[in-house]
Amino acid sequence: MSIMSFTEIGISEELTAGLSKQGIEMPTEIQMNVIPEIMRGADVIAKSETGSGKTLAYLLPIFMAVDIKLRSTQAIIITPTHELAVQVNKQAQVLAENAGVDVRSALIIGGASITRQLDKLKEKPQIVIGSAGRILDLIKKKKIQAHTCKIIVIDEADRMLDNLNINDVKAVIKTTLASERQVVLLSASINEVTKKAAAQIMNEPKIVEKEKGILPPNIEHYYILAEARDKIVVLRKIMAGLKPEHVIVFINNPNNIDTMVEKLNFHGLKAAGIYGTAHKNERKNAMDSFREGRINILVASDIGARGLDFEGVEIVVNLDISEEPVYYQHRAGRTGRNGAGGMVISVVTDFEKKWLNRYEREFDIKFTEKIMSYGNIEDIKTKRNSKPTAKIGKKTVKATNNAKKTKK
């Protein structure tokens, strides 16, 4: 597919200029495929890897469709996590400011001040972004004008259409006019179960997806063999040898996050945990500390990490391996964002190694076995005195004979 410009796929000059201020000059593949479909009014199911530009793939056509003369709800965007809603709202605000267009958005999420949200709704925003439960509540209280909504976007649709969330999503959709609404679903993983659920709320949707290669191609996939009791030692070697600035560590059991964070901090590493059940302020403090460099390790489970978006994550470390490929996909997508380089290191036992074979088949990727040697991560077959280098994103780390850390 030849790369087209934003204007060639129908985006206005104002919005294109606004994107340029963010350093975004050309659309990604998912944007090229999805934007024209949304702009022609079709219901769309889009599947693409994390970090591929899905947010702008639906925000741009929404901005194009909004009638700025009307002070009423014209689009509703539903997300599974507060963090993702915040990120989408921030992108909408930045886009509006940079493009100089009077498109307003409101962040509507549970666990936050409803008074402040009601004040925001009094400004008559055209876009409402947030959680299905809180949005539905305010629709019932007639604080959100759902009957004027033309497009509903469901981000991370595989999660929003599961048994826990689908009823609220359906209820929100039913408050809009069936003859006028357009429904768009996006996610990094959309399976047959999700498609079946989507059929209940969509009208002959256009499906945009890749059969293979749904992980960013600029990510290296490595594994290191270790006994279960030695996994944290391997993690410490990775941190001591490569000295990355931003690492996300995944474990399967969220109940073990506290223990893992305590162990890492005991050994002088700066770490914090992300919990799916944590209070909003606790999660925000952990993420701000990670983003601003006060800590360089974020420990998370799959539940707690959905929707997280950080720039500059050099390494994702899987201390536990999941049996489900979809979780590896979401984990790996935390690095290598926006074309940057990255690596995923899975620390596995001999028994766990079998799951890597499944990932290779599922995602058409190749895992390379590595060891930590002389402060570097290197191929298992490489001689230890060869002094190789390891690249993390744009950085290059060199080994020394005495295994001391070299300059970045």
Secondary structure, DSSP 8 states (H G I E B T S, - for coil): -----TGGGT--HHHHHHHHHTT--S--HHHHHHHHHHHTT--EEEE--TTSSHHHHHHHHHHHH--TT--S--EEEE-SSHHHHHHHHHHHHHHHHHHT----EEEE-TTS-HHHHHHHHTT--SEEEE-HHHHHHHHHTTSS-GGG--EEEEESHHHHTSTTTHHHHHHHHHTS-TTT-EEEEEES---HHHHHHHTTT-SS-EEE--SS--S-TTEEEEEEE--GGGHHHHHHHHHHHH--S-EEEE-S-GGGHHHHHHHHHHTT--EEEE-TTS-HHHHHHHHHHHHTTS-SEEEE-HHHHTT---TT--EEEESS--SSHHHHHHHHTTSSGGG--EEEEEEE-TTTHHHHHHHHHHHT---EEEEEETTEEEETTS-GGG--EEEETTEEEE--TT------
